[in-house]
Amino acid sequence: MTIRRLFIGILLAAVCLSATAYDDHRNTKVDSLEAALKSANPPKGDDLLRTYERLMRGWLPYDTQKASDYGHKALALSYERNGLNIRQNILRYFAQIHYAHEEHDEAIRLFKWALAVVDTMELSGRYTQRNIDDARSCIYGAIGNDYNIQDKHHLAIHYYQLALPIFEKYNWLESQTILYHNIGELYYLMGNFQEAERNYQLSIDKGKESKDSLMIAIAQKGLLRLYVSQDDYEKARHAAEPCYGYYYAHREEEVDDYPVVLASMVRLNLMEGHKNIAAAKVFAKEALSLADSLRFEDKSDVYAAACEVAVAEQKWQQALDYGLRTIRPDSLATSADASCYRLLAEIYTQLGQKDKAREYLQKMYDVMTRYATDHYQSGLSQMEVLYETEKKEAQIAVLDHERSLYRWLLAAAAIAIVALVAGGILMVIVQRRKKALLAARVALEAETKERSILARDLHDGLGGMLSVLRLKMEQGEATLPLLDNIHTELRRTAHHLMPEELLKNGLASALRDFAVSVPGAQFQSVGDIRFQKDVELVLYRCAYELVNNALKHAEAQHITIQLMQHDKEVTLTVSDDGKGMAAGSEGMGLQNIRERIGPYKGRMNIISPKEQGTEINVSIPL
């Protein structure tokens, strides 16, 4: 969890409470309130309830035990006085205490209890709609923050988006600015760059409306990182100008964010086609000086940027020194560490330490595999929570409608036609809710399938490349170009995108480049072969899997990849001179291929005489 994400989460909660925030940092108000309790004429009734609530809020940042003591008194008195608004505040403060202690399940339970109290406030008719909306949006934002801290991206976005319409209704610009930025950050972490960009831009627009220069710069920082990761130089440069200008002017206040911006400026100046190593070196030097002198939490990004400069200068030992500072214990490694592992593998290769290079390649593959699995399981779990929430809301809605209709039918029981109409209305309501539940289930199943495909593609695409890389390293051949390809493939696969060469120039070009990187492989095709993109991607993945099998299992020395287009179908053929396949030895890789081509009515034919190599033909009708 980054410092900025934590700061933004806390800031959002502060914004929601801004109308009544306690801003006296000397505790003088707390002291005077406690003195009032001990006076000859202490507060009573509703005044006492408000006093307890203010004391809890006042002690919250300094002494959670005292805050809790006053909170329990306030909670008990709120039931006696029927103080619903203060009750939901107290529950929210208790949730914040558990949130601060990372007791997330209890915090979420209390936040949702507070939401139930807000529902009662609305039914009571004793509170204004603005007061109800303010309380509800504050709780939605707080729940979103809690899920954000837990890296439960789907749930966090869900609750942030519940708060947004309320912020828009009252034109609370600062809250909208922060919320759009938070959502942009979450979409970036999920690999949905299009939605990340859209929400960052919305944050900038709202920041301009509210004239909040800090929030504009924070969103520009997100855009800069996004565009650099997409290798979009012009957009990155455009975002860098206002972003760097703000953080440079406020470098003494923004001591945590300024080095992060400098790291992005390093990468901007190392982008292909626009390299300015001298400028990158200046930014890296300043970032390093700040990293050494300041105590901000995560310095790995700064060291990674310095490592990238040293790699660009081919100063391999210096690059290794910086690269080793970026890594964390394996148990703490995330997908972000994969890039650091890739750099270290490249550096060790250049230093001739092949065993270390292989070690970090394996680490890179392991962390991405774990990330894909964890991401899949976490996403599935979150979708199930959302589905169950939708189901409960649907059931409650149906019950509410049933009760109201039942009362109405009793009053009009003598009129049969009214009863029939009422029955029809009830059926419509039930059918609508059933459709809503069905839509939620379909969305859940689609999410599960999508993540299964992502995990499989991560294995299939990178598995073949890593096998080739290991073989090339063992044979002492150049590996830097293939390392770059692996890095690109890793990013493309993790973000659900097509391989870059395939995206730009088509299947034949992508397979030709792949064959060049495989020892003993050659590619053959006839004519300018282009199909619809999904068919090209399917055949591309099939080729990777078949070549990977030939290298890993058949011990092949020569591999031929052929692509031929006929009038009504396209055929991919991969043949090798390996030891052939035993009867009934079809493994997971070939099963994956059958699953890939099945929806396209494709077929696979295997020819494998004993000890005479293997030829596999994959055909898809056009």
Helices and strands as residue ranges (DSSP letters): H 3-16, G 18-20, H 28-37, H 45-59, H 64-81, H 84-100, H 104-124, H 129-149, H 153-169, H 173-190, H 193-210, H 213-229, H 233-249, H 257-268, H 277-293, H 300-312, H 316-326, G 330-332, H 337-350, H 354-411, H 416-474, H 480-494, H 500-505, H 507-517, E 521-525, H 533-552, E 559-565, E 569-576, H 588-597, G 598-600, E 603-607, E 614-621
